[in-house]
Amino acid sequence: MPTPAPFTVLYLSTELVPYARTGGLAQVAAALPRGLRELGDDVRLILPRYGLIDPARHGLRRLLDSFPVPFEQNHEHAGLWQAPETDLPIYFIEHERFFGSRQGIYSFPDDGERFIFYSRAALEACRHLGWQPQIIHCNEWQTALIPNWLRTTYAEDPFFTETAVIYNIHNLSYQGIFGHRVLEIAGIHSHGFIAHPDLSAGLNEVVSMMGRGIIFADMIVTVSPTYAREILTPEHGEGLDPLLRDRQHRLIGILNGIDTALYNPATDTALAAAFDAADLRGRSQCKRSLQQESGLPPASDIPLIGLTSRLNDHKGYDILSAVLEPLLQHLDAQWLIMGTGEPRYHNYLRDLEARYPARLRALLTYDEALMRRLFAGSDILLMPSRHEPCGLDQMIAMRYGAIPVVHATGGLADTVSDHHPPALGTGFRFDPYDGMALFAAVVRAVEIYRHSDLWAQMQQAGMRRDFSWAQPARAYHAIYRQARSLKLTGRPHA
Ligand code: GLC
């Protein structure tokens, strides 16, 4: 295939491994820009320099002392830092009050101000770097005003007139809803308030940052084809489905990849033994050592079921907690649950663990190396998420030979094929979203587990699937081309 023409791309994310992470976005931001770089694009990242990012530890250096950023009726000053030079420059916006003095990433009362400032400072930083992005790739609500600014405040600014914007939605549940004052802070109040006839009254009385990203972006991308369809419906649209339906012709779903060099059971030094699709023998040692590490009795002939998601209802704990105890009573299986989340689920799991010590262990923590050992040592990974725009863990689990049992939604539906004899699947899916369907899918998986040859074939089928970023990076690159053509000519293809 010929190499597609390269672009200059500003990639904006409020999370990035290894600097700041709360979820999947941090992993995507670390991998997709690299994939685009391999296609020749000049990609640069900018994120806020939160207090938790220690410049000394990461070898950051200050690049710009102070540059003005329009803010409210006036200006604030920002500094710019840079990570050690590579072919993928990473910059950090410095602002003591908004970021430097905060240890956390989100959930401050002034998050609206903080991320409006970050977004605006990122645009102004490009000017000061003398580096003109042809594409700005925005992620989530925190950067959603950029498409809006480019159509208003910056519309006549020669530095940005040829810049196209991609708006990337990772999760519609976090929209950035604020009062009207954010428009003044962002300097766009004079362009008016936007109401949409079909939005529910509630959404028409507030400013939805994400809504603005959807309205003004040249292209909108979400993280799986199924989620891209689901969010057009009132059931999954979280109130924004009328807007998304209006902009449907600009919306596409591109499945995320995973970092297949990092997540490789043949080379992962955190594991007790190495293995790959051609030779799975090391896996039994991984299982034994995981049982030992977590305090489960050694048992090689019954399935070990792992869970690693946050402990909340989004991730399926409402339906799981309705059937977990009967599953513990009736199924000959072990359970290992790692994660943190709502205190009520911490208590619930602590109680179950005390009553079924030989069957269930709850490790109420988040530890990246332990997570990889869990994927390598579990037979089954359960992901019963109510919604899952993409989900990365099921792909990593398959790469490590754990067979996923998932709710058939979003990216889970796009990455896990249901085992439906005689067709060989890579996992087990359930639908509708309820405890009984979950129960039945787990029973189905445990039943197939007894047929060890068939089980190994399913494992190998999952392990051999290509979940790398190579293909998604090409798909994003093609969307950049489309967005730019739409911006410059008003037509999809130049
Ligand atoms: C969000 C979504 C998750 C997705 C991740 C990366 O965290 O909830 O499904 O995998 O973003 O796109």
Residues whose N, C-alpha, C, O or C-beta is under 5 A from the ligand:
A	BS01	GLC	G23 G24 L25 V28 H170 N171 V223 E388 P389 C390 G391 L392
